[in-house]
Amino acid sequence: MDNRALRARADELAGELERMRSGMGTLQQKLQAITATAKSDDGFITAVVGPRGQLIRLDIDARVYRRPDSRQLAQSITKTIQAASADAMRQVTEACKPFMAESTVQAHLEFDLQGMTHKLDSELGLLAADMDAEKEKKR
């Protein structure tokens, strides 16, 4: 890759960074406003979570006590919260799409350190290879 191509790629990355910076305030507000609600299969449990999947509200219909089974109730609550959390993650991923690749967002949401650094490593590797090739040409 010649110097013009390297400059063009650098300009492209700089433009992408500027676009990300200019939209961060709006994105942050959008992310903070995300909530997701899920109901249990029987409709007796309702869970509301925030953008990180954190529980905001849990509603339990009194009819659940007609069949007292603490183990089943606990499983239903857990499953309902997990469904709401999955929806919140989907909303976060969707909101971030204009700013970063879906795989990058998913890596962050899942605390996947390898996934988080994969794109950066790829970009840096390509840049280093291009720089090495350019040095070879000059010799």
Contacts in CASP RR format, 6 or more apart in sequence:
PFRMAT RR
TARGET T0000
AUTHOR 0000-0000-0000
METHOD contacts of the structure
MODEL  1
MDNRALRARADELAGELERMRSGMGTLQQKLQAITATAKSDDGFITAVVG
PRGQLIRLDIDARVYRRPDSRQLAQSITKTIQAASADAMRQVTEACKPFM
AESTVQAHLEFDLQGMTHKLDSELGLLAADMDAEKEKKR
1 9 0 8 1.000
1 130 0 8 1.000
1 133 0 8 1.000
1 134 0 8 1.000
2 134 0 8 1.000
3 134 0 8 1.000
5 130 0 8 1.000
6 127 0 8 1.000
6 130 0 8 1.000
6 131 0 8 1.000
6 134 0 8 1.000
9 127 0 8 1.000
13 123 0 8 1.000
19 99 0 8 1.000
20 99 0 8 1.000
20 100 0 8 1.000
23 99 0 8 1.000
24 99 0 8 1.000
27 95 0 8 1.000
27 96 0 8 1.000
27 99 0 8 1.000
30 95 0 8 1.000
31 51 0 8 1.000
31 92 0 8 1.000
31 95 0 8 1.000
31 96 0 8 1.000
32 51 0 8 1.000
33 51 0 8 1.000
34 50 0 8 1.000
34 51 0 8 1.000
34 88 0 8 1.000
34 91 0 8 1.000
34 92 0 8 1.000
34 95 0 8 1.000
35 48 0 8 1.000
35 49 0 8 1.000
35 50 0 8 1.000
35 51 0 8 1.000
35 56 0 8 1.000
35 88 0 8 1.000
36 48 0 8 1.000
36 49 0 8 1.000
36 50 0 8 1.000
36 53 0 8 1.000
36 84 0 8 1.000
36 85 0 8 1.000
36 87 0 8 1.000
36 88 0 8 1.000
36 91 0 8 1.000
37 46 0 8 1.000
37 47 0 8 1.000
37 48 0 8 1.000
37 49 0 8 1.000
37 84 0 8 1.000
37 87 0 8 1.000
38 46 0 8 1.000
38 47 0 8 1.000
38 80 0 8 1.000
38 81 0 8 1.000
38 83 0 8 1.000
38 84 0 8 1.000
38 87 0 8 1.000
39 45 0 8 1.000
39 46 0 8 1.000
39 80 0 8 1.000
40 46 0 8 1.000
40 76 0 8 1.000
40 77 0 8 1.000
40 79 0 8 1.000
40 80 0 8 1.000
41 76 0 8 1.000
42 64 0 8 1.000
42 76 0 8 1.000
43 61 0 8 1.000
44 60 0 8 1.000
44 61 0 8 1.000
44 63 0 8 1.000
44 64 0 8 1.000
44 76 0 8 1.000
45 58 0 8 1.000
45 59 0 8 1.000
45 60 0 8 1.000
45 61 0 8 1.000
45 64 0 8 1.000
45 76 0 8 1.000
45 77 0 8 1.000
45 80 0 8 1.000
46 57 0 8 1.000
46 58 0 8 1.000
46 59 0 8 1.000
46 80 0 8 1.000
47 55 0 8 1.000
47 57 0 8 1.000
47 58 0 8 1.000
47 59 0 8 1.000
47 77 0 8 1.000
47 80 0 8 1.000
47 81 0 8 1.000
47 83 0 8 1.000
47 84 0 8 1.000
48 55 0 8 1.000
48 56 0 8 1.000
48 57 0 8 1.000
48 58 0 8 1.000
48 84 0 8 1.000
49 55 0 8 1.000
49 56 0 8 1.000
49 81 0 8 1.000
49 84 0 8 1.000
49 85 0 8 1.000
49 88 0 8 1.000
50 56 0 8 1.000
50 88 0 8 1.000
51 88 0 8 1.000
51 91 0 8 1.000
51 92 0 8 1.000
52 88 0 8 1.000
53 84 0 8 1.000
53 85 0 8 1.000
53 88 0 8 1.000
53 89 0 8 1.000
55 81 0 8 1.000
58 77 0 8 1.000
58 81 0 8 1.000
60 73 0 8 1.000
60 77 0 8 1.000
64 73 0 8 1.000
89 109 0 8 1.000
92 105 0 8 1.000
92 109 0 8 1.000
93 102 0 8 1.000
93 105 0 8 1.000
93 106 0 8 1.000
93 109 0 8 1.000
96 102 0 8 1.000
96 105 0 8 1.000
97 105 0 8 1.000
101 119 0 8 1.000
103 115 0 8 1.000
103 118 0 8 1.000
103 119 0 8 1.000
104 115 0 8 1.000
104 116 0 8 1.000
104 119 0 8 1.000
106 112 0 8 1.000
107 113 0 8 1.000
107 114 0 8 1.000
107 115 0 8 1.000
107 116 0 8 1.000
107 118 0 8 1.000
108 116 0 8 1.000
END
